[in-house]
Amino acid sequence: MASSPPLSSSSSSPSRRRTSPPLHSALLREDFDQVLESEVFVDVNRLRKYARHGIPDEIRGEVWKFLLGVEKPDRSNELTQRRARSESYREIDKENVETSKRVRGEVNRYLLRTKKENMLDPHSSPAIFEAVICAYLNCNNNIEYSPVLVQVCAPFVITMKSEFDVYSCFERLLNTLYEPGLDASTNKRVAQFLSYFRTLLPELYNYFEDEELDISEWASSWLRFLLAKELPTANVLGLWDVYFSLPDFIDFHPFVCLAILQHLKDSLEDLEQSEIRSMLLRLPRMNISRIVSQAHNIRSEIQARYGSASGVRV
């Protein structure tokens, strides 16, 4: 299994002697560095503000840990807390022969599908996936293995330098996605999403019905796992930058899904059933900033139409 690198108070930043990046990117990185380099207290509110515009690849993992609450803003006990998390993870049982076999198979398929993106080491990453997912399932016996766990785990394997950090962030997100009340209301959430879909995009909704498309099939997956399965990896990373910066990303997510449908409307209406299904289950790369901006507009429109009813978790 891949070993975790030594503990450090923060992830080391890459050298700045690089090809000159765009001015906006350089300024954004400088903003993040000013916050992350604080030796006493990390201003997470500032990190949230900056993250909404995207996080530089080199420091995404470090920022995500603060946004998810894995790392604490007060750095007075940072090394002690990291050591405790590392020890806690080391003590978790990671053995599960059947699950490991299934994870390994899904990781191999994921690596093959994302080969062109070249974001994961095909030699070391499978062992990290196996250990992290098995550890989580062994600690949460009420949750069954699903291939989507590999897609949800992948962004953390890509961005984190230590295996126990991968686990901590993966655990934090899954605990949110599998929140008991949220899990029990899945059908209600899908029904409400489809109601908004029918209202905002009636022509596309009717076209899907004419093509006899099983709307609930893809809608359930879209809503449940933050598009980890459907979006290209680079888009997932950019979208999650925004999500982790928001206090209500679970509530905001359905409006992003509606914005994606609106963005793809013309293309989808040119396709037949099987082609529509393929596109919805494997979305093309898109401009996430524009999608998020449109999602804010859609949420405002929903609030104007439905009033306080739109405040319920979708």
Residue pairs with C-beta under 8 A, 6 or more apart in sequence:
1 94
1 127
1 128
1 130
1 131
1 163
2 124
2 125
2 127
2 128
2 163
3 163
4 86
4 162
4 163
4 164
5 161
5 162
7 79
7 82
7 83
7 86
7 162
8 82
9 75
9 78
9 79
9 82
10 36
10 62
10 78
11 59
11 61
11 62
11 161
13 33
13 36
13 58
13 59
14 58
20 26
21 29
25 56
28 50
28 53
28 54
28 56
29 56
29 58
29 59
31 46
31 50
32 47
32 50
32 55
32 56
32 59
32 63
33 59
35 42
35 43
35 46
35 47
35 50
36 42
36 47
36 59
36 62
36 63
38 75
39 75
40 74
40 75
40 76
41 73
41 74
41 75
42 66
42 71
42 73
42 75
43 73
44 66
44 67
44 73
47 63
47 66
47 67
47 245
48 67
48 245
48 246
49 245
51 63
51 67
51 241
51 242
51 244
51 245
52 241
52 242
52 245
52 246
53 289
54 238
54 241
54 289
55 63
55 64
55 241
57 237
60 159
60 237
60 241
61 156
61 159
61 160
61 161
61 165
64 70
64 156
64 159
64 160
64 169
64 240
64 244
65 71
65 160
65 165
65 168
65 169
66 73
67 244
67 245
68 169
68 172
68 173
68 244
69 172
70 85
70 165
70 168
70 169
70 172
71 78
71 81
71 82
72 78
72 81
85 164
85 165
85 168
86 162
86 164
88 164
89 135
89 163
89 164
89 167
89 168
90 164
92 135
92 138
92 139
92 167
93 135
93 138
94 130
94 131
94 134
94 135
94 138
95 134
95 138
96 134
96 137
96 138
99 133
99 134
99 137
99 145
100 130
100 134
102 145
102 147
103 126
103 129
103 130
103 133
103 134
103 145
103 149
103 150
104 126
104 129
104 130
106 147
106 150
107 125
107 126
107 129
107 130
107 150
108 126
110 150
110 151
110 154
111 120
111 122
111 125
111 126
114 120
114 154
114 233
117 232
117 233
117 234
119 158
119 233
119 234
120 154
120 157
120 158
125 157
128 157
128 163
128 166
129 150
129 153
129 154
129 157
131 163
131 167
132 153
132 156
132 157
132 163
132 166
132 167
132 170
133 145
133 149
133 150
133 153
133 170
135 167
136 143
136 149
136 167
136 170
136 171
136 174
137 143
137 144
137 145
139 171
140 174
140 178
143 174
143 178
148 221
148 224
148 225
148 228
148 229
149 174
151 225
151 228
151 229
152 170
152 173
152 174
152 177
152 225
152 226
152 228
153 166
153 170
154 228
154 233
154 236
155 228
155 233
155 236
155 237
155 240
156 165
156 166
156 169
156 170
156 173
157 166
158 233
158 237
159 237
160 166
160 169
176 182
176 250
177 224
177 225
177 226
182 189
182 250
182 313
185 313
186 220
186 223
186 224
189 223
189 254
189 313
189 314
190 216
190 219
190 220
190 223
192 254
192 312
192 314
193 219
193 223
193 254
193 257
193 258
193 314
194 205
194 215
194 216
194 219
196 254
196 258
196 302
196 314
197 204
197 205
197 215
197 219
197 258
197 261
198 205
199 305
200 258
200 262
200 298
200 301
200 302
201 258
201 261
201 262
201 265
203 265
203 269
204 261
204 265
204 268
204 269
207 268
207 269
208 215
208 276
209 215
211 272
211 273
211 276
212 273
213 273
213 276
213 277
214 277
217 277
218 230
218 277
218 280
218 281
219 257
221 229
221 230
221 281
222 230
222 257
222 280
223 253
223 254
223 257
223 314
226 236
226 239
226 240
226 243
226 249
226 253
227 235
227 236
227 239
227 256
227 257
227 260
227 283
228 236
229 281
230 280
230 281
230 282
230 283
231 239
231 283
232 283
232 284
232 285
234 285
235 283
235 285
235 286
235 288
238 288
238 289
239 256
239 288
239 291
239 292
242 249
242 288
242 292
243 249
243 252
243 253
246 252
250 313
251 311
251 313
251 314
252 295
252 299
253 314
254 314
255 295
255 296
255 298
255 299
255 302
256 291
256 292
256 295
258 295
258 298
259 291
259 292
259 294
259 295
259 298
260 283
260 286
260 291
261 268
262 294
262 298
263 286
263 290
263 291
263 294
264 279
264 283
264 284
267 279
268 276
268 279
268 280
271 279
299 310
302 310
303 310
303 311
